[in-house]
Amino acid sequence: MKIKYPRTYHLPYSPSKTDDDKTLSSDAHFSDMEEVVVTIKMDGENCTVYNDGSIHARSLDGYGKPWQKIVKGIIQYWCYNIPDGWRVCGENLQATHSIKYTFMCREEMFQCFGIYNDKNECISWDDVQEYCINNGIEMVHQIYRGPYDKEKIMDKFNQFCDTMKILGQDVEGFVVRNAAAFHYDNFKDNVGKYVRAHHVQTDEHWTKHWENNDIIK
């Protein structure tokens, strides 16, 4: 069974939103969590992977696209290890959206940010890391882990942006998630995103005039 990835709501202090975006009324519930994990939000296409080698974007009919060809090749090395009823979710970074990326290797064009088990639970971050290490799956970059602290998170994010700016690379934003496991139905209460100001949303444009991101080797 194919399952659509949930909508990620913006954090209340996220500065860049489109007309159809949803925003959390408060971020206070993150403070009740033992730990949160903050990862860099990559500017790509949502991608869900199953053990039969099938994939789709956030929309269930989002498959068979030319900008999914490289990711289809990447997942063939590990998708057969996904347990029945599980799915691996990540970012398809083959095509340039608003940010042009240059990757060290082809495998970086799929970056995992979550895994769901056969009970439709998003497994803990520790379990995601262990699974990805054991199966050779790239993960999104982590910039913070600990108690929810907006000021510390923004400081870490700004430091990361400054470093990437030196390297000539833009950053879209970040995602906060509960480090513990949670059910799909409770996604909104466990995940939130921050998108930097003036991040251009170009989904309609890139699908019409798309090009591959670069790979060094």
Phi, psi and chi 1 to 4 in degrees:
 res  aa     phi    psi   chi1   chi2   chi3   chi4
   1 MET       -  131.8 -179.6  175.1   66.1      -
   2 LYS   -89.3  139.4  -57.0  -64.2 -170.9  -71.0
   3 ILE  -129.7  129.0  -61.9  178.3      -      -
   4 LYS   -69.1  137.6 -176.9  178.1 -178.8  179.2
   5 TYR   -70.1  139.4 -167.3   81.6      -      -
   6 PRO   -66.8  158.4  -13.4   25.7      -      -
   7 ARG   -72.5  132.3  176.9 -170.9  -68.9  -90.1
   8 THR   -94.0  118.1  -55.7      -      -      -
   9 TYR   -77.3  148.8  -78.8   48.8      -      -
  10 HIS   -73.0  146.1  -78.1  -97.9      -      -
  11 LEU   -67.9  152.8  -67.0  161.1      -      -
  12 PRO   -56.3  -29.0  -25.3   34.9      -      -
  13 TYR   -98.7   10.6   50.1   92.4      -      -
  14 SER   -71.0  122.0  175.5      -      -      -
  15 PRO   -82.4  -17.0   28.1  -32.8      -      -
  16 SER  -117.2  114.7 -178.1      -      -      -
  17 LYS  -138.4  148.7  -53.9  178.1 -176.8   93.8
  18 THR   -99.2  173.8   60.7      -      -      -
  19 ASP   -62.1  -30.3  -68.0  -19.6      -      -
  20 ASP   -98.0    5.8   62.9  -16.1      -      -
  21 ASP   -75.1  152.7  -80.3  -25.5      -      -
  22 LYS  -110.8  146.7  -57.2  -68.6 -174.8 -179.3
  23 THR  -126.7  136.5  -57.0      -      -      -
  24 LEU   -64.8  139.4  -64.6  168.5      -      -
  25 SER   -71.5  -23.4   58.8      -      -      -
  26 SER  -157.3  155.7  170.5      -      -      -
  27 ASP  -109.0   10.1   61.9  -15.0      -      -
  28 ALA   -61.2  -31.8      -      -      -      -
  29 HIS   -65.5  -24.1   56.5  -73.7      -      -
  30 PHE   -65.6  -27.8  -71.7  107.0      -      -
  31 SER   -70.9  -18.0  -62.4      -      -      -
  32 ASP   -83.6   -8.7  -63.3  -30.4      -      -
  33 MET   -84.2  146.3  -60.7  171.3 -174.0      -
  34 GLU   -62.2  -43.7 -176.7  175.1  -14.8      -
  35 GLU  -147.2  147.9  -85.7 -170.8  -44.2      -
  36 VAL  -120.1  158.8  -61.0      -      -      -
  37 VAL  -119.5  135.8  170.7      -      -      -
  38 VAL  -117.0  123.8 -178.7      -      -      -
  39 THR  -123.1  156.2   57.8      -      -      -
  40 ILE   -70.7  133.0  -67.6  -58.4      -      -
  41 LYS   -82.7  115.4 -173.0  178.6 -171.2  -55.6
  42 MET   -86.9  147.6  -60.4  -60.8  -70.4      -
  43 ASP   -93.7   81.2 -172.0   23.3      -      -
  44 GLY  -144.6 -155.8      -      -      -      -
  45 GLU  -108.6  130.3  179.0 -177.6   70.9      -
  46 ASN   -55.3  138.1 -167.4  -71.8      -      -
  47 CYS  -143.0  123.4 -177.2      -      -      -
  48 THR  -110.3  132.1  -62.7      -      -      -
  49 VAL  -117.1  137.5 -177.8      -      -      -
  50 TYR  -118.6  165.4  -58.6   86.5      -      -
  51 ASN   -75.3   -5.6   65.0    2.8      -      -
  52 ASP   -91.0    5.1   62.6   -4.5      -      -
  53 GLY    87.6    2.2      -      -      -      -
  54 SER   -84.4  150.9   62.6      -      -      -
  55 ILE  -139.3  160.7   67.8  172.1      -      -
  56 HIS  -152.5  159.0   60.2   75.1      -      -
  57 ALA   -76.0 -167.9      -      -      -      -
  58 ARG   -58.3  -38.8 -176.1  165.3  177.2  -92.6
  59 SER   -76.3  136.5  170.9      -      -      -
  60 LEU   -64.9  -23.2  -64.4 -177.9      -      -
  61 ASP   -94.2   11.2   60.8    0.9      -      -
  62 GLY   -90.0   73.2      -      -      -      -
  63 TYR  -144.9  166.6   59.2   88.0      -      -
  64 GLY    73.6   23.2      -      -      -      -
  65 LYS   -92.1  149.3  -51.2  -62.0 -176.3 -176.6
  66 PRO   -63.6  -27.0   19.4  -31.3      -      -
  67 TRP   -82.9    9.7   54.0   81.0      -      -
  68 GLN  -109.4    1.9  -63.1  169.9  -21.9      -
  69 LYS   -63.8  -44.7 -177.8  178.0  179.3  179.8
  70 ILE   -66.3  -43.5  -68.5  178.3      -      -
  71 VAL   -63.1  -37.7  167.2      -      -      -
  72 LYS   -58.5  -35.8  -77.5  -75.9  -72.4 -176.4
  73 GLY   -72.4  -40.7      -      -      -      -
  74 ILE   -60.8  -45.1  -67.6  169.8      -      -
  75 ILE   -72.1  -17.7   68.1  164.9      -      -
  76 GLN   -63.3  -19.5  -61.0  -52.3  -46.3      -
  77 TYR   -78.9  -16.7  -68.7   95.7      -      -
  78 TRP  -141.5   -9.8   48.5 -100.2      -      -
  79 CYS   -62.5  -31.4   66.6      -      -      -
  80 TYR   -66.7  -15.0   54.7   85.8      -      -
  81 ASN   -84.8  -10.5  -74.0  -34.1      -      -
  82 ILE   -66.3  126.2  -59.3  173.6      -      -
  83 PRO   -62.4  153.6  -22.7   33.7      -      -
  84 ASP   -56.3  133.3  -71.7  -17.6      -      -
  85 GLY    85.3   -6.0      -      -      -      -
  86 TRP   -94.7  164.8  -70.5   47.6      -      -
  87 ARG  -150.8  145.2   59.4 -166.2 -172.2  -82.8
  88 VAL  -106.6  127.5  174.4      -      -      -
  89 CYS  -114.2  138.6  -59.2      -      -      -
  90 GLY  -164.3 -164.9      -      -      -      -
  91 GLU  -108.1  124.7 -154.3   76.2   39.0      -
  92 ASN   -86.6  114.5  171.1    6.2      -      -
  93 LEU  -113.9   25.5  -63.3  163.2      -      -
  94 GLN   -65.4  -46.4  175.1  179.6  -20.8      -
  95 ALA   -97.6  146.7      -      -      -      -
  96 THR   -76.0  130.7  -58.6      -      -      -
  97 HIS  -102.8 -103.0  -69.4 -137.3      -      -
  98 SER   -94.0  -21.5  -61.3      -      -      -
  99 ILE  -117.6  131.8  -63.3  174.3      -      -
 100 LYS   -89.0  122.2  178.8   75.2  171.9  179.0
 101 TYR  -107.0  150.1  -67.7  112.7      -      -
 102 THR  -122.4  119.9  -61.5      -      -      -
 103 PHE  -104.7  151.0  -62.9  111.8      -      -
 104 MET   -70.3  -31.3  -67.4  -62.8  -64.7      -
 105 CYS  -152.0  165.1   60.9      -      -      -
 106 ARG   -59.2  -37.7  175.2  174.7  172.4  -91.4
 107 GLU   -62.5  -23.4  -73.7   69.0   27.8      -
 108 GLU   -71.3   -7.0  -69.7 -178.5  -12.9      -
 109 MET   -78.1   -6.8  -75.7 -170.3  164.7      -
 110 PHE  -125.1  123.2  177.8   85.3      -      -
 111 GLN  -127.7  118.8  -63.3 -174.1   17.8      -
 112 CYS   -74.8  139.8  176.1      -      -      -
 113 PHE  -129.2    1.2   49.4   64.4      -      -
 114 GLY  -176.9  152.3      -      -      -      -
 115 ILE  -135.1  133.3  -61.7  173.7      -      -
 116 TYR  -110.1  138.2  -74.0   78.8      -      -
 117 ASN   -93.6 -173.1   62.8   21.8      -      -
 118 ASP   -74.1   -4.5   54.8   -5.3      -      -
 119 LYS   -99.3    9.8  -62.8  177.5 -178.4  177.2
 120 ASN    61.6   35.7 -149.5   10.0      -      -
 121 GLU  -104.2  135.9  -63.6  165.5  -24.3      -
 122 CYS   -76.9  114.5 -176.3      -      -      -
 123 ILE   -69.3  161.5   64.7  176.2      -      -
 124 SER   -60.4  158.5   73.4      -      -      -
 125 TRP   -62.5  -38.5 -170.8 -112.4      -      -
 126 ASP   -59.1  -41.8  -74.8  -21.4      -      -
 127 ASP   -70.5  -34.9  -72.4  -17.6      -      -
 128 VAL   -62.0  -46.8  171.9      -      -      -
 129 GLN   -60.7  -45.4  -71.0  179.8  -49.4      -
 130 GLU   -62.3  -43.6 -179.1  180.0    5.1      -
 131 TYR   -62.4  -45.5 -173.1   92.4      -      -
 132 CYS   -66.4  -39.4  -71.8      -      -      -
 133 ILE   -63.1  -44.8  -70.8  170.1      -      -
 134 ASN   -68.2  -23.7  -70.6  -19.8      -      -
 135 ASN  -112.7    5.9  -70.9  -82.4      -      -
 136 GLY    67.8   37.4      -      -      -      -
 137 ILE  -102.4  129.5  -56.6  172.3      -      -
 138 GLU   -67.2  148.3  -66.6  -72.6  -24.9      -
 139 MET  -122.0  156.9  -65.6 -174.1   66.9      -
 140 VAL   -65.0  154.7  -70.4      -      -      -
 141 HIS   -77.2  129.5 -176.7   73.9      -      -
 142 GLN   -93.1  131.9  176.8 -177.7  -43.7      -
 143 ILE  -114.0  -13.5   59.6  171.2      -      -
 144 TYR  -159.1  144.5  176.1   81.4      -      -
 145 ARG  -147.9  130.6  179.3  170.4 -177.9  167.8
 146 GLY   155.5 -166.8      -      -      -      -
 147 PRO   -60.3  147.3  -21.2   32.2      -      -
 148 TYR   -65.4  123.4 -177.3   70.7      -      -
 149 ASP  -148.0  102.5 -173.7  -44.6      -      -
 150 LYS   -55.5  -44.5  175.0 -174.8  170.9 -176.9
 151 GLU   -64.4  -44.3  -75.6   68.2   31.7      -
 152 LYS   -64.0  -40.8  -74.1 -175.8  179.3  179.5
 153 ILE   -64.3  -45.9  -68.9  170.0      -      -
 154 MET   -63.8  -35.9  -71.0  -55.2  -55.1      -
 155 ASP   -64.3  -45.4 -176.0   54.7      -      -
 156 LYS   -63.2  -40.1  -68.8  -70.7 -172.9 -177.6
 157 PHE   -66.6  -44.0  177.3   65.9      -      -
 158 ASN   -64.4  -37.6  -70.6  -30.6      -      -
 159 GLN   -62.2  -42.8  -71.2  178.3   34.6      -
 160 PHE   -63.4  -43.6 -179.1   83.2      -      -
 161 CYS   -62.2  -40.3  -71.3      -      -      -
 162 ASP   -62.6  -41.6  -71.3  -17.0      -      -
 163 THR   -64.5  -44.9  -60.9      -      -      -
 164 MET   -68.2  -32.1  -63.2  -52.4  -68.8      -
 165 LYS   -62.3  -39.3 -173.3  175.2 -178.4 -179.9
 166 ILE   -60.1  -34.7  -67.0  171.7      -      -
 167 LEU   -85.4    1.8  -60.7  173.8      -      -
 168 GLY    76.7   25.8      -      -      -      -
 169 GLN  -119.3  128.9 -179.8   67.0   67.6      -
 170 ASP   -78.9  161.3  -71.8  -30.7      -      -
 171 VAL  -129.3  133.1 -178.9      -      -      -
 172 GLU   -77.5  -47.3  179.3  179.5   -7.8      -
 173 GLY   170.0 -154.0      -      -      -      -
 174 PHE  -144.4  165.7   61.1   80.4      -      -
 175 VAL  -125.7  133.5  176.4      -      -      -
 176 VAL  -104.6  131.9  178.2      -      -      -
 177 ARG  -138.2  153.7   66.3  152.2  -79.7  175.7
 178 ASN   -62.8  129.9 -169.1  -14.9      -      -
 179 ALA   -69.4  -22.7      -      -      -      -
 180 ALA   -84.0  168.0      -      -      -      -
 181 ALA   -71.0  153.8      -      -      -      -
 182 PHE  -154.9  160.2   56.1   87.2      -      -
 183 HIS   -84.4  150.1 -164.8  -88.1      -      -
 184 TYR   -50.3  -41.6  177.3   92.3      -      -
 185 ASP   -64.9  -19.3  -67.1  -17.4      -      -
 186 ASN  -105.6   19.2  -60.4  -38.3      -      -
 187 PHE   -53.9  -48.0 -177.2   88.9      -      -
 188 LYS   -58.8  -28.3 -176.6  170.5   72.6   72.5
 189 ASP   -88.3    1.3  -61.4  -37.6      -      -
 190 ASN  -128.7   -7.8  -72.2  -84.1      -      -
 191 VAL  -139.3  140.8 -176.4      -      -      -
 192 GLY  -150.1  156.0      -      -      -      -
 193 LYS  -126.2  155.2   66.0 -178.0  177.6 -178.6
 194 TYR  -124.7  125.6  172.2   98.7      -      -
 195 VAL  -118.0  126.9  178.2      -      -      -
 196 ARG   -62.2  156.6   65.5  174.3  174.9   81.6
 197 ALA   -62.9  143.8      -      -      -      -
 198 HIS    68.8   16.5  -48.9  -56.4      -      -
 199 HIS   -73.3  118.6  176.2   69.3      -      -
 200 VAL   -77.5  129.1  179.1      -      -      -
 201 GLN   -91.8  114.7  -58.0  -64.7  -40.6      -
 202 THR  -124.7   27.3   55.6      -      -      -
 203 ASP   -53.8  -46.6  -78.2   -0.1      -      -
 204 GLU   -64.4  -41.3 -178.7  178.7    4.0      -
 205 HIS   -67.5  -48.8  170.0   74.5      -      -
 206 TRP   -65.5  -29.0   75.2  -98.1      -      -
 207 THR   -72.4  -22.1   57.4      -      -      -
 208 LYS   -90.1  -31.1  -67.3 -178.6  178.3  178.6
 209 HIS  -134.6   50.1  -51.6  -75.3      -      -
 210 TRP   -82.8  158.3   70.6  -78.6      -      -
 211 GLU  -144.2  158.4   60.5  178.7   17.2      -
 212 ASN   -72.7  145.4  -76.4  -24.3      -      -
 213 ASN   -68.3  166.7  -77.9  -47.0      -      -
 214 ASP   -93.3  151.1  -64.8  -31.6      -      -
 215 ILE  -126.1  129.0  -53.5  172.4      -      -
 216 ILE   -68.9  -39.7  -68.2  177.5      -      -
 217 LYS  -142.5      -   60.6  179.3 -179.8  178.4
